Amino acid sequence: MLLITGAGGQLGWAARERCRTLGIEFASADRSELDITDKASAAKYVKERGIDCILNCAAYTAVDAAEDNIGDAYAVNAYAPHCLASLGVPLIHVSTDYVFDGRASTPYETDSATNPLSVYGLSKRAGETALLESGASGLIVRTAWVYSARPAAKNFLNTMKRLASSRDEVRVVNDQKGAPTLADDLADALLRLYMKGAHRERMRVLHFTNAGECSWFDFASAIIARMNPSCRVTPIKTADYPTKAVRPAYSVLSLRSLADYGIEPRNWRDALESTYQD
Ligand SMILES: NC(=O)c1ccc[n+]([C@@H]2O[C@H](COP(=O)([O-])OP(=O)(O)OC[C@H]3O[C@@H](n4cnc5c(N)ncnc54)[C@H](OP(=O)(O)O)[C@@H]3O)[C@@H](O)[C@H]2O)c1
């Protein structure tokens, strides 16, 4: 049976839904049911429920807050994956484009040099390193710009929808490039990897995002055109929207590693469009 941790988050929620449609037997736990930094509780959970793989969707994802809460970020993003990998079952772990510094101009390969710019990125990279050195079986799947259409989710899509319904103009950064990724598509890919048994091999890094690339301005323009075309979207520079944590300017991930598993992500525009049809 598959255990989904962080089940209250965007990806955890989507993974639960997808397990149901794919007929995968699973148990799921949100933070109140299983704190992944509590190794003894995690070990007990895995043993008592006959878990044969952990899909770790839990993470400290508050990128700016992490700059001030270094211990919390490392506990959840680095120490906890290390503990989960030591429980004797394979781990499918999710990591981030923020392990890169964004100075590239072509998509990052799975073996491109990492150089995180933020505490969040550093803590996620520390988690990757711990897993790669653990000798455990499993997968580290890096992704980027994750969003879900679930109204309760805090993400760029829902923020843009809210602003478009209440403002005449929205100003959005146009000099950071990446690939928006629908949580449901990421969940589907992770579960297909699980069904193919990819988690039983030696720990390796894969990349999954929706295909194509765009700026936050392009993404906002596509959302707002669908919602309220009379709301103007104005491109601005990162320097005009200062944040505590530095973000990579370019974080497009090469999807070549997915070919080994026959997974072909759809374009981000098609994924976004699908959220209006559900
Ligand atoms: N969101 C993005 O744009 C993005 C981009 C690249 C990579 N990723 C990665 O993708 C994965 C999924 O992200 P997401 O967007 O689904 O994040 P999310 O919506 O923030 O969900 C993360 C979940 O983890 C839970 N959590 C935090 N600490 C925990 C702990 N100690 N024990 C158990 N659960 C804990 C959170 O619970 P609380 O809400 O109670 O804190 C939350 O429900 C993460 O590994 C993230 O690093 C995300």
The ligand as an SDF file (V2000), in Angstrom:
LIG
                    3D

 48 52  0  0  0  0  0  0  0  0999 V2000
    4.3210   24.8370   -4.9870 N   0  0  0  0  0  0  0  0  0  0  0  0
    5.2870   24.9750   -5.8850 C   0  0  0  0  0  0  0  0  0  0  0  0
    5.2820   25.9120   -6.6970 O   0  0  0  0  0  0  0  0  0  0  0  0
    6.4110   23.9840   -5.9620 C   0  0  0  0  0  0  0  0  0  0  0  0
    7.4270   24.1890   -6.8960 C   0  0  0  0  0  0  0  0  0  0  0  0
    8.4680   23.2550   -6.9710 C   0  0  0  0  0  0  0  0  0  0  0  0
    8.4790   22.1510   -6.1310 C   0  0  0  0  0  0  0  0  0  0  0  0
    7.4800   22.0060   -5.2170 N   0  0  0  0  0  0  0  0  0  0  0  0
    7.5290   20.8340   -4.3460 C   0  0  0  0  0  0  0  0  0  0  0  0
    6.3750   20.0600   -4.6080 O   0  0  0  0  0  0  0  0  0  0  0  0
    5.9730   19.3770   -3.4100 C   0  0  0  0  0  0  0  0  0  0  0  0
    4.4950   19.6130   -3.1470 C   0  0  0  0  0  0  0  0  0  0  0  0
    4.2990   21.0050   -2.9960 O   0  0  0  0  0  0  0  0  0  0  0  0
    2.8410   21.6170   -2.8160 P   0  0  0  0  0  0  0  0  0  0  0  0
    2.7130   22.7310   -3.7860 O   0  0  0  0  0  0  0  0  0  0  0  0
    1.8030   20.5450   -2.7930 O   0  0  0  0  0  0  0  0  0  0  0  0
    3.0220   22.2490   -1.3690 O   0  0  0  0  0  0  0  0  0  0  0  0
    1.9120   22.6310   -0.2730 P   0  0  0  0  0  0  0  0  0  0  0  0
    0.6060   22.8450   -0.9340 O   0  0  0  0  0  0  0  0  0  0  0  0
    2.5120   23.7150    0.5410 O   0  0  0  0  0  0  0  0  0  0  0  0
    1.8010   21.2990    0.5790 O   0  0  0  0  0  0  0  0  0  0  0  0
    2.8040   20.8950    1.4620 C   0  0  0  0  0  0  0  0  0  0  0  0
    2.1150   20.1710    2.5910 C   0  0  0  0  0  0  0  0  0  0  0  0
    3.1250   19.6800    3.4660 O   0  0  0  0  0  0  0  0  0  0  0  0
    2.5960   19.8050    4.7830 C   0  0  0  0  0  0  0  0  0  0  0  0
    3.6460   19.7600    5.7830 N   0  0  0  0  0  0  0  0  0  0  0  0
    4.5150   20.7330    6.1520 C   0  0  0  0  0  0  0  0  0  0  0  0
    5.3050   20.3060    7.1340 N   0  0  0  0  0  0  0  0  0  0  0  0
    4.9450   19.0210    7.3990 C   0  0  0  0  0  0  0  0  0  0  0  0
    5.3770   18.0370    8.3250 C   0  0  0  0  0  0  0  0  0  0  0  0
    6.3820   18.2810    9.1910 N   0  0  0  0  0  0  0  0  0  0  0  0
    4.7740   16.8250    8.3160 N   0  0  0  0  0  0  0  0  0  0  0  0
    3.7590   16.5670    7.4650 C   0  0  0  0  0  0  0  0  0  0  0  0
    3.2890   17.4580    6.5700 N   0  0  0  0  0  0  0  0  0  0  0  0
    3.8770   18.6710    6.5330 C   0  0  0  0  0  0  0  0  0  0  0  0
    1.8840   21.1230    4.7660 C   0  0  0  0  0  0  0  0  0  0  0  0
    0.9810   21.1980    5.8530 O   0  0  0  0  0  0  0  0  0  0  0  0
    0.6030   22.6360    6.4810 P   0  0  0  0  0  0  0  0  0  0  0  0
   -0.1830   23.3330    5.4020 O   0  0  0  0  0  0  0  0  0  0  0  0
   -0.1820   22.2610    7.6780 O   0  0  0  0  0  0  0  0  0  0  0  0
    1.9040   23.3300    6.7750 O   0  0  0  0  0  0  0  0  0  0  0  0
    1.1910   21.0710    3.4150 C   0  0  0  0  0  0  0  0  0  0  0  0
   -0.0880   20.4690    3.5040 O   0  0  0  0  0  0  0  0  0  0  0  0
    6.9210   19.8730   -2.3170 C   0  0  0  0  0  0  0  0  0  0  0  0
    7.9780   18.9560   -2.1740 O   0  0  0  0  0  0  0  0  0  0  0  0
    7.4720   21.1750   -2.8700 C   0  0  0  0  0  0  0  0  0  0  0  0
    8.7350   21.4770   -2.3440 O   0  0  0  0  0  0  0  0  0  0  0  0
    6.4450   22.8760   -5.1220 C   0  0  0  0  0  0  0  0  0  0  0  0
  1  2  1  0
  2  3  2  0
  2  4  1  0
  4  5  1  0
  4 48  2  0
  5  6  2  0
  6  7  1  0
  7  8  2  0
  8  9  1  0
  8 48  1  0
  9 10  1  0
  9 46  1  0
 10 11  1  0
 11 12  1  0
 11 44  1  0
 12 13  1  0
 13 14  1  0
 14 15  2  0
 14 16  1  0
 14 17  1  0
 17 18  1  0
 18 19  2  0
 18 20  1  0
 18 21  1  0
 21 22  1  0
 22 23  1  0
 23 24  1  0
 23 42  1  0
 24 25  1  0
 25 26  1  0
 25 36  1  0
 26 27  1  0
 26 35  1  0
 27 28  2  0
 28 29  1  0
 29 30  1  0
 29 35  2  0
 30 31  1  0
 30 32  2  0
 32 33  1  0
 33 34  2  0
 34 35  1  0
 36 37  1  0
 36 42  1  0
 37 38  1  0
 38 39  2  0
 38 40  1  0
 38 41  1  0
 42 43  1  0
 44 45  1  0
 44 46  1  0
 46 47  1  0
M  CHG  2   8   1  16  -1
M  END
$$$$
